């Protein structure tokens, strides 16, 4: 897309912004407007306004060009739900498959059905903040949707309406006036050491074993577990490189697996030590896969020979397999119910409880920001805080004040003794 050019013009004692660009229809445009800034002492402020005007116009043009290529209906009388469908069509070519899938699931399966039911003829230009707010309340009160999910839906609606605003289909974005629900605090249900021992014993020899080990011991995310490749394992240097991921998503109504040589963030790309027990496990697994390949012959799937986590027929294990089968496995074996992702939290919790520094936990898990590590895990083990509290209680109970008030002093009766802290600590509080 051609960049938007621009310059400042001095006119009638004020700075004016003049832009120059070609619109989505190939027409040359040179609009101008006053900054309302007097010439004296305002050049830098005027230049900043020019820069912002060029940026906003480039963003608007990008939207308009995308709309034209996608055949988006830009009629101001378009129905809101029809607009959302057209917007989805436009976004298909500008975002990744995974991102598009999340848009599609929310908008097609949740947002559009609601507005088709309760506001079937609502025009795009008639959408109000109250109607959007009512939708959020309906999801939370009737469908029991979490506030975090509603926040994601809000992001989808706001992004679509922001496009409509940028392309002059609506005068303002009503989603900006909506009171977004407060994000729910993150809660984990990590396994303790003894629970993990029982789990490791239970999964031995099953298709879940590799996934459980990688998530609980190495703290890998689901996409990293499925995406582990043989060439990422260096048996000589005893390392495992986390550098490839596989996600399962829906594209045009079909479930597909998407592998990519990138992780969630730059920090997620990390190298971990290959410990002896897991090295032995992997070598045995590789030998089993070689045997399966010989036994199955041409029936063996050869599309995923470079992946570690495959079944007996060589087919790549699917991410959804872990999240769907794992809770059933726990129930069948009488183990406490947690999510598969909570195994990653279990790994971090045990590291933290055993005195591993937050910075080291951050690098082990591949968090991009240590604040993320701190916010999630530092509240999970209170043993050190209880010890600190006990130490303080000892000081309160056993130490004597450096200055004592005379027993005959009038203030003695007005100075109660230091209260003794008693009771057990619960949820970080007495």
C-alpha positions, 0 to 999 in steps of 0.5 A, a space after each residue: 500500500 502506498 504511504 500517505 505523504 503530508 506536509 505543513 502549510 502556513 495559512 492565516 497565521 496558523 499551521 494547516 495539515 495537508 495530506 496526499 494519497 491515493 484512495 481505495 478507488 485509485 483516486 488522488 486525494 489531497 485533503 487539508 485541515 487546520 491544526 488551530 495552532 498559531 505559527 509562533 512556538 508551535 512547530 513541533 506540536 504541529 509536526 506531531 499532529 501531522 505525523 498522527 494524521 498520516 498514521 490514522 489515514 494510513 490505517 483507514 486506507 488499509 481497512 478500506 483497501 482490505 474491504 474492497 478486496 474482500 468484497 465487504 458491504 460498506 452500505 451504512 444500512 447493513 445489518 449488524 450481523 451481516 457486517 460481522 460476517 463480512 468483517 470476518 471474511 475480510 480478516 481471513 487474509 490478514 491474520 494467522 489461522 489460529 487467530 482467525 479461528 478464535 474470531 470465527 468461533 466467537 463471532 459465528 457461534 456466539 455473538 451473531 446467534 445472540 443478536 440474530 435472536 434478540 435484535 434480528 433487524 439491528 442495523 450497524 449504525 444503530 448498535 448501542 453500548 447498552 445492547 452490547 452491555 446486555 449481551 455481556 450480561 446475558 452470557 454471564 448470567 444465563 450461559 454462565 460464561 466467565 468474565 475472561 471469556 466475555 473480555 475476549 468477546 468484547 475485544 472481537 466486537 470492539 475490533 470489528 466496530 473499530 473497523 466500521 468507525 475507521 471506514 466512516 460506516 459509523 460515527 463512533 465506536 459504541 464498544 468504547 462506551 461499554 463497561 468491560 467486566 473485571 478480569 477474574 483472578 487466575 486460579 490454579 489447581 496444581 498437584 503436590 509432589 505425592 499426587 504427581 508420583 501417583 500420576 506418573 505411576 498411573 500413566 506408565 505405558 499409556 499414550 498419556 505418559 509422554 505428555 504428562 512427563 513433558 508438562 509436569 516435569 519440564 513445564 511445557 505448554 500443550 502446543 510445545 508437548 505436541 510440537 517436540 521433534 527428534 532433532 530438538 533433542 541432543 543426546 550428546 549434549 544432553 539438551 532439549 530445545 523448545 522451538 516448534 509448536 503444534 496447535 489444533 484449530 478450526 478453519 472453514 469448519 474443519 479441524 486442522 493441525 498447524 505446526 510452526 517453528 515458533 513458540 508463544 513468545 521469543 522467551 518461550 524458545 528455550 533449551 532445557 537439560 535432558 535428565 538421565 531418566 527421561 533420556 532413557 525413556 526417549 531412547 526406548 520410545 524411539 526404539 518402539 517407534 522403529 519397531 512399529 514402523 516395521 510391523 505396520 509397513 505401508 500402513 504406518 503414517 510417515 507424515 510425522 516421522 520427525 515428531 516425538 509424540 505419535 501413536 502406534 500408527 505414526 499419527 501425530 497426537 492431537 492437542 485436543 486429545 490431551 485436554 479431553 482424555 486427561 480428565 477422564 483418565 484422572 477420574 478412572 484412576 481416582 485422582 484429583 481433577 485438574 486441567 492438563 495445563 495445571 501440570 505446567 503449574 504443578 511443575 512451577 509450584 514445586 520449583 518455587 516451594 523448593 527454593 528455586 528463584 523466580 528468575 530461574 522459574 521464568 526461564 524454565 517455563 519460557 515466560 516473557 515477563 518475570 511479572 507473569 511468573 510472580 503473579 501466578 506462582 508466588 501465592 501458591 506456597 505460604 510455608 516461608 511466609 508462615 515461618 516469617 510470621 512465627 519469627 515475628 511472633 517470637 520477637 513480639 513475645 520475647 523481646 523487651 521494649 528499650 524504654 519502659 514506662 514507669 508503673 506509677 506513670 498515668 500513661 501506664 493504664 493507657 498503654 496495652 500490651 503488644 497483642 500476641 498473634 495467634 491462629 493458623 494462616 489461611 489463604 495468606 491471612 491470619 
